Amino acid sequence: MNYYVMQVRTGEEEQFLRRVRPQLDGNNVRILWPRRKLSIRRRGRTHQVMAPIFPGYVFVESSDVNSQLYWIIRKTDGFLRFLPDNHDVRPLIAADRKLLLHFLSFGEVVEKSTVSFSEDARIHVLEGPLKGLEGRIVKVDRRKGRAKVKLDLYNESFLVDFGFQSMQPVADPSISNGHPRRSP
């Protein structure tokens, strides 16, 4: 199966899915909208919210986008365009596909990652959607429990916040009882 990207009105992804999914029943097509869980603190209270990983983008899993599928999707209110172009609908390239499948391996809604921080304040991802993306982490806000990650899709880069829960700091194996070990 191939994965294609549709740009829809940002903030209206859910309404678009409600309109398009019934029209695609039985077409051997899956519409995917990867989201992430975040904790937002307002007025002293913490709320769990779901936000899209790729705001304004929805993915189509299909062997190809034939003319029937193209027109069903194109006529649906909220649809803007296929990427890279409506006249040149192409599946995701290998790197973008790998990134999408990484997030989808955690389900359509990704939970918070479990991380720990070393004594020099470096982040270590123990499990979750941030595992394997450590090199893309641009900024960490320990107070809010969020990591800003740089993601690329069709040669466009954007920053996305992912939630994490922190564990105890990672102990440096070269230090024993507070004293550095001597190397042989």
C-alpha positions as CSV (number, residue, x, y, z in Angstrom):
1,M,0.0,0.0,0.0
2,N,1.0,3.6,-0.7
3,Y,0.5,6.7,1.5
4,Y,-0.7,9.9,-0.1
5,V,-1.0,13.3,1.6
6,M,-4.0,15.6,1.5
7,Q,-4.0,19.1,2.7
8,V,-7.3,20.1,4.4
9,R,-8.4,23.2,6.3
10,T,-6.4,23.4,9.4
11,G,-8.6,22.9,12.5
12,E,-11.3,21.2,10.4
13,E,-9.6,17.8,9.9
14,E,-12.2,16.0,12.0
15,Q,-15.1,17.4,10.1
16,F,-13.4,16.5,6.8
17,L,-13.0,12.9,8.0
18,R,-16.7,12.7,9.0
19,R,-17.7,13.8,5.5
20,V,-15.2,11.7,3.5
21,R,-15.1,8.3,5.3
22,P,-18.7,7.3,4.6
23,Q,-18.2,8.0,0.9
24,L,-15.1,5.7,0.8
25,D,-16.7,2.6,2.4
26,G,-15.7,-0.5,0.4
27,N,-13.1,1.2,-1.7
28,N,-10.1,-0.6,0.1
29,V,-9.0,2.9,1.2
30,R,-8.0,4.0,4.7
31,I,-7.9,7.7,5.8
32,L,-5.4,8.3,8.6
33,W,-5.1,11.3,10.9
34,P,-2.2,10.8,13.3
35,R,-2.7,12.8,16.6
36,R,-0.8,13.2,19.8
37,K,-1.8,13.6,23.5
38,L,-0.7,16.8,25.2
39,S,-1.2,18.1,28.8
40,I,-2.2,21.8,28.9
41,R,-2.3,23.7,32.1
42,R,-5.0,26.4,32.4
43,R,-5.9,28.3,35.6
44,G,-3.9,25.8,37.7
45,R,-5.7,22.7,36.2
46,T,-4.1,20.2,33.8
47,H,-6.2,19.1,30.8
48,Q,-5.5,16.3,28.4
49,V,-6.0,17.4,24.8
50,M,-5.5,15.7,21.4
51,A,-3.7,17.7,18.7
52,P,-2.7,16.6,15.2
53,I,0.9,15.6,14.6
54,F,0.7,17.1,11.1
55,P,-1.8,20.1,11.4
56,G,-3.8,20.5,8.2
57,Y,-2.8,17.2,6.7
58,V,-4.6,13.9,6.4
59,F,-3.2,10.7,4.9
60,V,-4.7,8.2,2.4
61,E,-3.6,4.6,2.5
62,S,-4.4,3.1,-0.9
63,S,-2.7,1.2,-3.7
64,D,-3.2,4.2,-6.0
65,V,-5.3,7.3,-6.3
66,N,-7.5,6.5,-9.3
67,S,-9.9,9.1,-10.9
68,Q,-12.9,7.9,-8.9
69,L,-11.1,8.2,-5.6
70,Y,-9.6,11.5,-6.6
71,W,-13.0,13.0,-7.4
72,I,-14.7,11.7,-4.3
73,I,-12.0,13.3,-2.1
74,R,-11.7,16.5,-4.2
75,K,-15.5,17.2,-4.0
76,T,-15.5,16.8,-0.2
77,D,-15.9,20.1,1.7
78,G,-12.7,21.0,3.5
79,F,-10.3,19.5,1.0
80,L,-7.6,21.9,-0.3
81,R,-5.2,19.8,-2.4
82,F,-3.1,16.6,-2.7
83,L,0.6,16.9,-2.2
84,P,2.8,17.7,-3.9
85,D,0.2,18.9,-6.5
86,N,-3.3,18.1,-7.6
87,H,-2.0,17.4,-11.1
88,D,0.8,15.3,-9.9
89,V,-0.5,13.1,-7.0
90,R,2.4,11.0,-5.8
91,P,2.9,8.7,-2.8
92,L,5.2,9.6,0.1
93,I,8.9,9.2,-0.5
94,A,10.7,6.7,1.6
95,A,11.9,9.1,4.3
96,D,8.4,10.6,4.8
97,R,6.8,7.2,4.7
98,K,9.2,5.9,7.4
99,L,8.3,8.9,9.6
100,L,4.6,8.4,9.2
101,L,4.8,4.7,9.8
102,H,6.9,5.4,12.9
103,F,4.0,7.4,14.4
104,L,1.3,5.0,13.2
105,S,3.2,2.1,14.9
106,F,2.0,3.7,18.2
107,G,-1.6,3.9,16.9
108,E,-3.5,6.8,15.4
109,V,-3.3,8.6,18.7
110,V,0.2,8.6,20.2
111,E,0.7,8.7,23.9
112,K,3.3,10.6,25.8
113,S,6.9,9.3,25.7
114,T,8.8,8.3,28.8
115,V,12.1,10.1,29.1
116,S,14.8,10.7,31.7
117,F,17.4,13.4,31.9
118,S,21.1,12.8,32.6
119,E,23.0,15.0,35.0
120,D,24.2,17.2,32.2
121,A,20.4,17.8,31.3
122,R,20.5,15.7,28.1
123,I,17.2,14.0,27.3
124,H,17.1,10.2,27.0
125,V,14.0,8.7,25.5
126,L,13.1,5.4,27.1
127,E,10.0,4.5,25.2
128,G,7.2,6.1,23.1
129,P,6.9,8.1,19.9
130,L,10.0,10.2,20.6
131,K,12.2,7.1,20.6
132,G,14.4,7.2,17.6
133,L,13.8,10.9,17.0
134,E,16.3,12.2,19.6
135,G,18.3,13.9,16.9
136,R,15.3,15.9,15.8
137,I,14.5,17.3,19.2
138,V,15.1,21.1,19.0
139,K,13.9,22.3,22.4
140,V,12.8,20.7,25.7
141,D,10.5,22.3,28.2
142,R,10.7,20.2,31.4
143,R,8.2,22.3,33.3
144,K,5.4,21.8,30.6
145,G,6.6,18.2,29.8
146,R,7.0,18.9,26.1
147,A,9.7,18.4,23.5
148,K,9.7,20.4,20.3
149,V,10.6,18.2,17.4
150,K,11.5,19.2,13.8
151,L,9.5,17.1,11.3
152,D,9.9,17.2,7.5
153,L,7.1,16.4,5.0
154,Y,7.6,16.9,1.3
155,N,10.7,19.0,1.9
156,E,8.9,21.4,4.3
157,S,10.0,21.5,7.9
158,F,7.9,22.4,10.8
159,L,8.0,22.1,14.6
160,V,5.6,19.9,16.6
161,D,5.3,19.7,20.4
162,F,5.2,16.2,21.9
163,G,4.3,15.5,25.5
164,F,6.6,13.4,27.7
165,Q,6.6,12.1,31.3
166,S,9.9,12.3,33.1
167,M,11.5,9.5,35.1
168,Q,14.5,9.6,37.5
169,P,17.8,10.8,36.0
170,V,20.0,8.3,34.2
171,A,23.0,7.4,36.3
172,D,26.3,7.7,34.6
173,P,27.9,4.2,34.7
174,S,31.4,5.7,35.0
175,I,30.5,7.2,38.4
176,S,30.3,4.9,41.5
177,N,29.1,6.2,44.9
178,G,29.6,9.8,43.7
179,H,33.3,9.3,42.8
180,P,34.5,8.7,39.2
181,R,35.9,5.3,38.5
182,R,39.5,4.9,37.4
183,S,40.0,3.4,34.0
184,P,42.4,0.4,33.9
